[in-house]
Amino acid sequence: MDKMPITTTGYQQLEAELKRLKSEERPAIIEAISAAREHGDLSENAEYHSAREKQSFIEGRIADLEDKMARAEIIDPKKIAGDTVKFSATIHVVDEDTEEELTYQIVGEYEADIDKNMLSLSAPLSRALIGKRVGDSVEVTTPKGSKAYEILGISYQ
């Protein structure tokens, strides 16, 4: 079983979702299935089949979360220091072509979310930034083409 790096915050989010699914969603769907059963013939009971489908989804998500948590290697960004980019770093960069300043955090696969500027460790930009220092420039080839970035700041929060 390969360990997957995850930040403390990311792990806490997995824990919270798992707790919610087990303590709220699972009991609610069991109750919905029970109520639907009382409506008689299950072969043509759309309410029952819908509830069973939702139960299957919830149980699958619980199993997925439990697997992710078992494989997680928790890395606390607050315990990392240094002047180079590593896992969990928050990096402030400037696009050398557009002069647009951007801030990203390098996180594990499970918590990556580009809408929140959280880049997966395996993302092209993350791979290019790892090991670099403030003032370094990196060239990144993405599906949208080649981009150049300069590192303006590195922090671990």
C-alpha positions in Angstrom: 0.0 0.0 0.0 1.6 3.2 -1.2 1.5 6.1 1.3 0.1 9.4 -0.1 1.2 12.7 1.4 -1.6 14.9 2.7 -1.6 18.1 4.8 -3.0 18.1 8.3 -5.9 20.2 7.1 -6.6 17.8 4.2 -6.7 14.9 6.6 -9.0 16.7 8.9 -11.4 17.3 6.0 -11.4 13.6 5.1 -12.1 12.8 8.8 -15.0 15.3 8.9 -16.6 14.0 5.8 -16.3 10.4 7.0 -17.8 11.3 10.3 -20.7 13.1 8.6 -21.4 10.2 6.2 -21.4 7.6 9.1 -23.3 9.6 11.6 -25.8 11.5 9.4 -26.1 10.2 5.8 -25.9 6.5 6.5 -28.6 6.5 9.2 -30.8 8.8 7.1 -30.7 6.5 4.1 -31.3 3.4 6.2 -34.5 5.1 7.5 -35.5 6.1 3.9 -35.1 2.5 2.8 -37.2 1.3 5.7 -39.9 3.8 4.9 -39.9 2.9 1.2 -40.2 -0.8 2.0 -43.4 -0.1 3.8 -45.0 1.0 0.5 -45.3 -2.6 -0.7 -44.0 -4.3 -3.8 -40.3 -3.5 -4.1 -40.0 -4.5 -7.8 -41.8 -1.4 -8.8 -41.0 0.9 -5.9 -39.0 3.8 -7.4 -38.5 5.4 -4.0 -37.0 2.1 -2.7 -34.6 1.7 -5.7 -33.6 5.4 -5.4 -32.8 5.0 -1.7 -30.8 1.8 -2.4 -28.8 3.6 -5.1 -28.0 6.4 -2.8 -27.0 3.9 -0.1 -24.6 2.3 -2.5 -23.1 5.6 -3.3 -22.7 6.5 0.4 -21.1 3.1 1.2 -18.7 3.5 -1.7 -17.7 6.9 -0.6 -17.1 5.7 3.0 -14.9 2.9 1.7 -13.0 5.4 -0.5 -12.4 7.7 2.4 -11.3 4.9 4.7 -8.8 3.8 2.1 -7.5 7.3 1.6 -7.1 7.8 5.4 -5.3 4.4 5.7 -2.8 5.4 3.0 -2.4 9.0 4.2 1.0 10.2 5.3 0.2 13.4 7.2 2.6 16.2 6.8 2.2 19.3 8.9 3.3 22.4 7.0 4.0 24.3 10.2 6.8 21.8 11.0 8.5 22.4 7.6 10.9 25.2 7.2 13.5 26.2 4.7 13.9 28.4 1.7 13.1 25.9 -1.0 9.8 24.7 -2.3 8.6 21.4 -0.8 5.4 19.6 -0.3 2.8 21.8 1.5 4.6 25.0 0.6 2.5 28.1 -0.3 4.2 29.7 -3.2 3.7 33.2 -4.5 4.7 33.4 -8.2 4.4 35.9 -11.1 3.6 34.8 -14.7 6.5 36.3 -16.6 4.4 36.9 -19.7 1.3 38.6 -18.2 2.8 39.9 -14.9 -0.2 38.3 -13.1 0.7 37.3 -9.6 -0.7 34.0 -8.3 -0.5 32.0 -5.0 -0.6 28.3 -4.9 -0.2 25.6 -2.2 1.3 22.2 -3.1 -0.8 19.5 -1.6 -1.5 15.8 -2.0 -3.7 14.2 -4.7 -6.7 13.9 -2.3 -6.9 17.6 -1.5 -5.9 19.2 -4.8 -8.5 21.8 -6.0 -7.4 24.2 -8.7 -10.4 26.5 -7.9 -8.8 27.0 -4.4 -5.3 27.3 -5.9 -4.3 24.0 -4.3 -2.1 22.1 -6.7 -1.4 18.4 -6.7 2.1 17.4 -6.0 2.1 15.7 -9.4 0.9 18.8 -11.3 3.3 20.1 -13.9 3.8 23.5 -12.1 4.3 21.7 -8.7 6.9 19.4 -10.2 8.7 22.4 -11.7 8.7 24.4 -8.5 9.9 21.6 -6.1 13.4 22.4 -4.9 13.5 26.0 -6.2 14.1 29.2 -4.2 12.7 32.7 -4.2 14.0 34.5 -7.3 14.2 31.3 -9.4 12.3 31.1 -12.7 10.6 27.9 -14.0 9.3 26.9 -17.4 6.2 24.8 -17.3 4.7 22.9 -20.2 1.0 22.4 -19.8 -1.8 21.3 -22.2 -2.4 25.0 -22.8 1.2 25.6 -23.8 4.4 26.8 -22.2 4.5 29.3 -19.3 7.3 30.9 -17.3 6.9 31.8 -13.7 9.2 33.6 -11.2 9.0 32.6 -7.5 8.3 35.7 -5.4 7.8 34.0 -2.0 7.6 30.7 -0.2 5.9 30.0 3.1 4.7 27.1 5.2 1.5 27.7 7.2 
